Amino acid sequence: MGFIVLLFAVILLDQASKFYIQHHMSIGESIPLIEGVLHITYIENPHTAFGLFKYPPLPLAIAMVLVCLILVILIYKKIIFKRDAFSYISLALILGGAIGNLIDRLRVEERVIDFIDLRIWPIFNFADMAIVSGMLILLIHFLFYSSKNEDDEEDDRPRRRRRSRESGNVKR
């Protein structure tokens, strides 16, 4: 249930912020929050995250998000019994961000509304932040946490075999 709540929270925060920016600012308008460091600058980005690459045609973009959705569902089904909060959080952030940006592509003539301007990085939005944060959480989890769990499971395997031999329940 927490996965679904976080997923919808990401989509809602992303879409609400974009809706507000789109209806209260003009394209290209910039409002400094911290002069020279953080500005709210409204642009409509036809490219991928952070404006770095050309965006694929809309049907291909929809297919990519659907593939992402299917992969997340498969991963979610696999980990549902492990109660692994890191995986749930990262998958919800990634999928929520992807859906948030796809909604923009469908709603704003194949463009994404971006507005967070750090002046040293391309302008981005909450969906981009969610995707990057989810990927970082997943990376950190797999680099540090999951290898520890695998080592613990390997240590437990010989004990399980010994117990089954001692009880006479050895399968051959």
N, C-alpha and C positions, 0 to 999 in steps of 0.2 A: 504494500500500500504506500509506503514511503517513497518508493521509486516513482509511482504515478504522480504523487503530490509534488515532488521535486521537479519532475518533467514539466508538469503544467505550470508550476511557479516560474520556471525559466522562460517558458514560452510567453506567459502573461507579462512578466517584467519586461522582456524584450519588446513585445508588441505594444505595450502601454507606453514605454519610453519613446518608441519610434512614432507612435501616433501623436503623442504630445509634441515632439520636435517638429513633425511634419505640419501640424496645425498651428503652431505658435512661432515658427521661424521661417525665413525665406531661404531658399537654396543659396549657399555661400555665406550666409550670415554667421558671425562668430561672436560668442559672448565669453569673455575671460572670467574664469572662476579664480584662478591663481595666475596672474599675469605672466606670460611667457612659459608657463609650465602646463597648466590644464585649462583648456577652452572647450566650450560646447560649440562645435562647428557643424552645420547641417550640410551634408552632401548626399547625393544619390549615386551609389557606386555600382557600375556595371561589371566590375571584376570580382574575383574571389576574395577570400578573407584578407583584410588589410590592403586591398587593392593591388595585390602583387601579380596575379596572373589573370589572363583573359578567361571569362566565365564560359562554360560550355552552353550550347543551345538549351532552352528550357526543357524540352522532353528528356534530354540526357541528364539534366540536373535533377529532374523529378525521379528518374530511374536510379540515380546515384543515392538520393535520400531514401528511396524505398529499399534499396539494397542495404543501406546503413540500418534502416529500421528492422529489416529481417535479421541482420547479423546481431543487432542488440537484443532482439527477442530470443534468438538462439542462445546467445551468451547468458542472458537473463535466466532462461530455463535451466541452463546447465549449472548456474551458481545459486539458484534459488534455495537449495537446501543447505548451502554452506553458510548462509547468513553473513556474507562478506560485504560490509557497509562500504568499503572503499570502491568496490566494483559497482555497486548500485549507484553511488553518488557520481562516479565518473561517467558511467553509461547514461544516466539521466541528464547530466550536463551536456554531453556530446550530442545526444539525440535532440534535446530541447533546443540547443543552439542551431542545429541543422534544420529543424522544423521551423524555427523562428525566421531564419534567413530565407527558407523556401517560401514561407508565407509572403514575405516581402517581394520575392521574385514574381509571384503570381499576382500580387496586388499593385505593384509599382513598376509596371512595364519592364520586367526583367532586371530590375535594379534593387539594391539593398540600401536602406537608410542607415547612414553612419553619422556619428556625431561626437564621439569621445576623441578629443584631439590633444595629444600629449606633446605636440610640436616636434618631437624627435622620432616619431613613429607614424606610419600612415593612420588616418582616422578610422575608427572601428566602432562597434556597438556591443551591447550586452551579449548578444548571441555569439559573437566572435570570442568574447571573454569566456563564455561558458564552454565553448568548444576547446579552447586552449587550456583552460583550467582542468577540464575533464581529462584531456590527454596527459597533462602533467601528473595529475593524481594517479591515473592508470599506469603511467611510466614508473613513477616512484613506487607504487604498489608492487608492480611486477619485478622491479629491480631489487627491492629490499625486503618486502613482506612475503611475497609468494615463495621465494627461494627458501626462506626460513621455514615456512610451513611444509614444503616438500622434504626438507631435511628431517623435520620432526616425524613426518609420515614414514620415511625410510627407516628411522630409528625404531619405530613401533612395529614394523613388519616382522623382524625375527622373533620378537616376543609373542606375536600372535600365532606364528607357526609352532613355536614351542608349546604354547598352551593347548593348541589343537592336537598336537602329538601326545601330550600328557593325558589328555582326556580320551584318547583313542579315536578321535574323529578325523583321521587323516584321509584326505581325498587323493586318489591316485588315478 
